[in-house]
Amino acid sequence: GLMTRALGTEWSVAFIQFIKHWEVGEHRFIAKIQPVFKDKLYFYKGGKGFYQAGELSAKGITDDEHRQAAADTFAEAYKAATSGKFDLVICDEINNAMNDGLLSVEEVEKLIKDKSPKTSLCLTGRNFPDDL
């Protein structure tokens, strides 16, 4: 909804997804609207699936692969949020990645503090830490 409203008011949006690697509704929707919004909509799908340390929630994905995917996705989010290129950066399921220990609270705090003043930042997912 937030992405739709932002694009409808001609904002540029980066939608950075941390967990979902399988096809979901937002992937199908973005694929359909991407040709219309072109450079106003950037989509990055970086997750490897739901994660719980020591358990393979996504078949065949190791803990290290989950951590690397989270680090790579965070790098994309940080670049988008600090670039000044986007009016809105949505970090979908970043709270889950933080809660699961794939990202630190300090990293996300840095993202919040370093974002461009012109950029609105939306952090989604469960278990947002009380520290932030």
N, C-alpha and C positions, 0 to 999 in steps of 0.2 A: 504494500500500500504506500509506504513512504517513497519507495523508488518511483512508483507510478505518478504520485503527486509531484515529485521533484522534476521528472522528465516532462510532465504536463505544463510546468511553468518554465521550461527551457533551461533547467539546471543541467549541468554535466554531473554524471553519477558514475562512481566506481563501486561495483558489487563484488566483494571479495569473500569467497566462501571457504570456510575452514574445515568442515567435517564431511559433507556429503560428496561422495565420488560417484554414486549410482545416479541414474537419471531420475530427477524429481520434477515436479510441476514448474518450479521456477526456471529450471534449465530449458524446458520446452518453451515457456513463455518468453524468456530472453532471446532464444534462437529466433522466434517469430518477430520480435520487435527490433532486434539488432539492426536489420537493414534500414529501418525507418529512422532510427536515432543515430546511426553511424558513430561518429567520434564523440557523441554526447553520452554514450553508454559503454563503459569498460567492464567486462566480466572476467573474473579469474576464479577457476575452480581448482582449489589446491588440496582438498582433504583426501584422506585415505580411508575414511569410515569412522564410525564411533569407536572410541578407544577406552580401555581400562588397563592400567599397567599390569603386565604379566599375562593378560588374556588377549587372545587374538580375536578382536571383534570383527575385523575385516579379514576374511580368509587369506592366509598367505602373506600378510603384512606384518613385519616385525616391529617391535617397540622403536627401534632406531629409525625405521622408515616412517613411522608416524611422527616422530620428533622432527625428522628432516622436512617432511611435508609441512608441518606446522611452522617451522623456521622459514621455509621458502615462502609460504603464504603470508606470514607476518611481514617479511621483507617487501612483498607486493603491497600490502596494506600500508606500511610505513611510507613507502615511496609515494603512493597515491595520496595519502593524507597530508604529507608535508610538501608536496609539489606545488600546491596552489592551482593546479589544473582543474580540480574537481570542486564543485559546490557541495557535494554530498559523497561521503565514503561510508558504505555499509559493510561492516565486518561481521558477516553472518556466522553464527556459532562460535565466535571467538571466546565467549565466556565459557563454553564447554571445554575448549582447548586449554584455557587457563585452569579451570577446575580440575581437569585431568592431569595437570602437570606438564603438558606439552609446551606451554608458554608460562613465563613467570608474571606475577603481578607487576613487578618492576618494569618489564618490557611494555606491558599494556599501559602502565602509568606514563612511560616515556612517549608512547604513541599519542596519548591524550594531550600531554603537555607540549609536544613538538608539532602538532598538526598546524596547518596553515590557518591563520585567523579567518580566512574567507571560507573555510571548509567546515561543514557540519559533519559530525562523526556519530554513527549509530553502531552500537555494540550489542549484538543479540546473542541469545542462548541462555541456558539455565545457570544458576549459581554464581551470579555476579558477586565478586568478593566484597565483604564489608569494608575492607581496607581502602577500597577506591570509592 
